[in-house]
Amino acid sequence: MNPLRLLAVACLLALSRCKTVRYRTDEEGAPGTVIGTLADEMPVKAPGEMSFRLMRQFSNSSLVKVREEDGQLSIGEAGLDRERLCGQAPQCVLAFDVVSCWRERYRLVHVELEVRDINDNAPRFPRAQMALEVSESAAPGTRLPLEVAVDEDVGSNSIQSFQVSLNSHFGVEAQTRADGARCADLVLLQELDRERQPSYTLELVAKDGGSPARSGTATVHVRVLDANDNSPAFAQGSVTVELPEDAPPGSLLLDLDAADPDEGPNGEVVYAFGSQVPTEARRLFRLDPRSGRLTLEAAVDYERTRTYELDVRAQDRGASPRTATCTVIVRLTDVNDNAPRISISALRGAASAAGVAYVSEAAATESFVALVSATDRDSGANGQVRCSLRGHDHFTLQRAYEDSYMIVTTAALDRERIPEYNLTVVAEDLGSPPFKTVRQYTVRVSDENDNAPLFAKPLYEVAVPENNPPGAYITTVVARDPDLGHNGKVTYRLLETQVMGAPISTYVSVDPATGAIYALRTFNYEILKQLDLRIQATDGGSPQLSSSTLVKVRMVDQNDNPPVIIHPVLTNGTVEIGVSSKTSRDSLVAQIKARDADDGANAELTFAFLEEPQQDLFTINPSTGDIVLRGDLSEELGQLFKVILTVTDNGRPPLATTATVNFLVTATAPSSIQEIAKPSSWEGKALQWDIPLIVIIVLAGSCTLLLVAIITIATTCNRRKKGNEMKNNASLKEQIDISHLEKGRQEESSQRGNVFEQGFAAAPSYSKEPAPPVAIWKGHSFNTISGREAEKFSGKDSGKGDSDFNDSDSDISGDALKKDLITHMQNGLWACTAECKILGHSDRCWSPSCGRANPHPSPHPSAPLSTFCKSTSLPRDPLRRDNFYQAQLPKTVGLQSVYEKVLHRDFDRTITLLSPPRPARLPDLQEIGVPLYPAPSTRYLGPQTDTAEKV
């Protein structure tokens, strides 16, 4: 066979068994002191990494720590105090179990740690002062018992010797009691003489055997009594009694008798426990002081204390009492009165609960599952226990050590087939009759995260009363995940959505741990009748799996809205109803309508009159609110009847609304009364819409609107076409020289100066012949163009509509006009266009350059001039919003030029201005002289009458 395979088999066999490891350490060691390493104690050094875990059975992990990597044992933070752990037990062993893991295989290591005693406690006496009495006639060798000194240490560190201060009459002698305790007696060395020394004071010292030795002291006061002839005497100095541990209280143990031959008080004997009897024994046993009967006072327990030593003292009642001592040893016999105790422990750190162990479905055969410890407090055969495992053949018990067993697997596990095993551990002792203990234990098989959380219900429906306080509990959703550990830990969260424009997280909250749903705001049934929210449950596995459920929260209506009267309309809580005096009896006078925002019974309304009208003229139907005339009003014309109307709902408690109703008796009933009396049949009914009829109506309306639009457009186009033909056939009837225009302007206002002083000849009247060439201002000089071209500068409408860009006076898309404008602006000359000579100038046109003086003198007479540079402009008229010079243009309905704002409302005639017949060229001007321009006295100057007639 392959040597590697043999080594692997040997490792498996070694790991499948339990090993006991023993260590020793002194008490009171510093925390962190290393005790030993378990990895070094392994019989087979298994290849690969190993880990060590402390079993849960050892609950106090603060005493000893186990390092997981190599199993190093060290003293914990609490330290090791032998006296606290084991008391006066001769040997103190701290036993615990450690599980070593290697490749999913577990091995149990039983550790026994012996805590050795150190001499850290000094002997001490119960009392620092002790008093004794002795008769002067006592014979040498008489023993006087002393109180028992206590030392919490054990072994050689406990009390080993006693010493008494140097004297000639008394000595001290140590002895061991039946329970193992060391005590001392004061021994009389020679006869006493009371007349010479009535008392003695001695110092008693108790020493232990530690290194260095410790000691405790006490002072003993001995008083010498007068002589008494005879002392009481017991038949035996020591008596042993056996007592079953199940003996009932009151049982007689022994009847002591001490004889004293003296007579009278010197012969009367009383019994009492000696000073060395501990308090526990005085509580369990009772000694009758007169008869000496020793009885059981309370129940004893063999498992707690097996032997009691009682010192009984008999003393006469003479003037100088003499005593005698008898030692009674009570030995308890064991009875099978304790049933076995079963303790089952899983791996420490594993996800185990009380009575539950977890094992992976991938665990190999004979994998460790749990440790079973069976103990019995009885002794002998009564304390021997045998265990067995029942429930399933996939698990069995293997003995680990003494009365401890391991639960191990016997076959491969499959969680999908059997996820949980319920095992029964039975422990039975060998007593007669035997006692049996049965313990149930559950083994759960862990699994991978292959199951998503599953809600108990796919849909939760819950009703919540409205007007709830914020933070109110709504319901709890529960999701179960069959996986284990983190794979089965479910957390809940609310999936975000919008409710009435707000996140649903502003309405409710979900506890992520419990799934409890709480309201974050007060719900109003009249606003929100139902709230649908989706809760998602997610497990803690990797990768995480989740599922969701729908929770429908239905609001339950509360009676929190009073009725509201909606018909007829109230004015300050009052309504006036006109009733004709000719109204017949039992006729419907009016109908009261009210509504309640609540639902169900809370919205069921009842109508009533709080104060019945006079003579019971009017009654109201409690259900419908119909007011009926019950009397005759023919004689009540003009009378006003007042009644208090109340409308009450059927809620608990009910809410009501009151109103004052005034019935006015009139000659004839108004139409409005009829409407009140006979409401429209459409009220309170849902309209039954006919979808095909609606479609037909919409289509018919659309076609009608389209037809009207077509007719409107055709009429408008025809009208514009006729207007354009009339404008095109019309000709210029008069031509006015620009000088006449300037002259006419001077006549209109004597305060305005001429802008241009050049004269222009009068233009000939309009004729059908071709128009003569026209000189216009272009750039720096007059240029000659044809008369047809001059029409481009006409103020008449182009007839292409009202758009600015279709009018001839505002068309800036033409290349010639665009180039002129750009040229003027780039040259830095007047910022005017060719139209300025015809239509007039604006403020921006008067920005001449100041670069150089005019080299050509003006041929016209000089006048007072004002020089303006590029950065200057003419004085503005404060009465005009826009300082443009007036141009006589025809009235047009089109948009105005983008360069000129034309006051078209002042002229009704078309005027064509022509340049002078003689062409001339003006010199280039960098500076221009113009007359001073005084501000006009009025905002607007209309044309002269004679000028208009001339045109």
Number of C-alpha atoms within 10 A of each C-alpha: 5 6 8 9 10 11 14 13 12 14 16 17 11 17 24 19 17 19 19 13 16 14 15 14 17 14 19 17 15 14 17 14 14 16 17 18 16 19 18 12 15 15 11 15 12 18 11 7 10 19 16 25 22 24 22 21 20 16 11 11 16 13 17 24 21 20 15 15 13 16 23 17 19 21 23 20 14 14 18 23 18 25 18 9 13 14 14 17 13 12 15 18 18 20 14 17 23 23 23 26 19 16 13 13 18 25 23 26 26 19 18 17 18 18 22 18 23 19 21 14 18 20 21 21 20 11 12 13 13 18 11 15 16 22 22 21 20 22 13 14 14 17 21 20 20 20 18 20 23 19 25 19 24 24 17 14 24 27 29 19 18 23 16 19 14 10 11 9 13 22 19 21 15 16 14 11 15 14 12 11 16 19 22 24 18 20 17 20 17 14 16 22 16 16 9 7 11 14 16 14 14 17 15 22 20 27 22 25 17 21 10 8 14 20 18 19 20 20 18 19 16 18 18 22 21 18 19 18 15 20 24 24 19 16 11 13 12 14 15 14 13 12 20 14 20 16 17 13 14 14 14 16 18 17 12 20 17 24 17 21 13 16 10 10 12 22 20 20 27 18 23 17 20 19 16 18 16 16 9 9 15 13 11 15 21 20 20 14 15 11 14 21 16 20 18 20 18 16 13 20 17 20 16 8 12 16 18 21 20 24 18 23 23 28 22 26 15 21 12 19 25 28 24 21 24 21 17 21 19 19 19 21 17 20 19 22 19 19 21 27 17 19 15 23 23 25 25 18 10 14 15 18 11 10 14 19 23 21 22 17 18 14 21 18 16 24 24 27 22 25 25 22 22 23 21 22 18 20 16 12 13 24 20 20 24 17 23 14 20 14 14 12 11 14 23 18 20 21 16 20 14 11 15 21 23 26 22 21 20 16 14 13 20 16 16 10 7 11 16 18 17 13 18 15 21 19 23 23 25 16 20 11 10 16 18 17 15 16 15 15 19 16 19 20 22 24 21 15 21 14 19 22 24 19 19 12 13 11 14 18 12 15 14 19 15 20 16 17 12 14 14 15 16 18 19 16 22 17 24 16 21 17 22 20 18 14 25 22 19 25 19 24 18 20 13 13 14 11 15 9 7 10 13 20 17 13 17 20 19 21 15 16 11 14 22 16 23 18 21 18 15 15 22 18 21 15 10 13 14 17 15 14 22 17 20 22 26 24 27 18 20 11 10 14 19 18 16 20 20 16 21 16 18 18 22 18 22 20 22 20 19 21 24 16 19 11 15 17 13 14 10 8 12 16 17 17 22 23 25 22 20 16 20 15 15 15 14 20 26 25 21 20 19 20 17 21 16 20 16 12 14 24 21 16 25 18 24 18 20 12 11 15 15 11 9 10 16 22 20 20 15 15 11 14 19 18 20 19 20 16 17 15 20 14 10 15 16 15 14 17 17 18 18 16 20 19 26 24 24 16 21 11 11 14 18 18 16 19 18 18 19 17 22 19 23 21 16 13 17 13 10 11 17 15 13 19 20 14 15 10 7 8 8 8 8 7 8 6 8 8 8 9 9 11 11 11 10 12 11 12 12 11 11 11 11 12 11 10 11 11 10 11 11 10 11 12 13 11 11 14 14 11 13 16 11 11 13 12 7 9 14 14 14 18 19 22 21 23 19 16 17 19 14 17 20 14 14 16 14 9 13 16 18 15 13 13 17 13 15 19 16 19 17 15 12 15 11 7 6 10 15 15 17 21 21 22 18 17 19 14 15 17 16 20 13 13 15 13 13 19 14 15 21 20 25 22 23 23 22 16 18 16 15 18 19 18 22 20 25 22 17 19 10 10 9 10 17 13 13 16 18 13 15 17 14 10 11 15 22 20 23 23 25 16 20 18 19 22 22 18 21 20 17 17 18 21 21 23 20 18 12 9 11 15 11 10 8 13 8 9 6 11 12 9 12 12 13 18 15 19 11 14 15 19 12 16 16 13 13 12 9 12 17 20 16 20 22 24 22 20 18 20 13 20 18 19 16 12 14 18 16 22 17 17 11 17 17 13 13 18 22 25 25 24 26 20 16 11 14 12 11 12 13 14 19 18 20 19 18 19 17 18 16 13 15 17 12 11 11 11 13 11 16 14 11 9 16 13 7 10 16
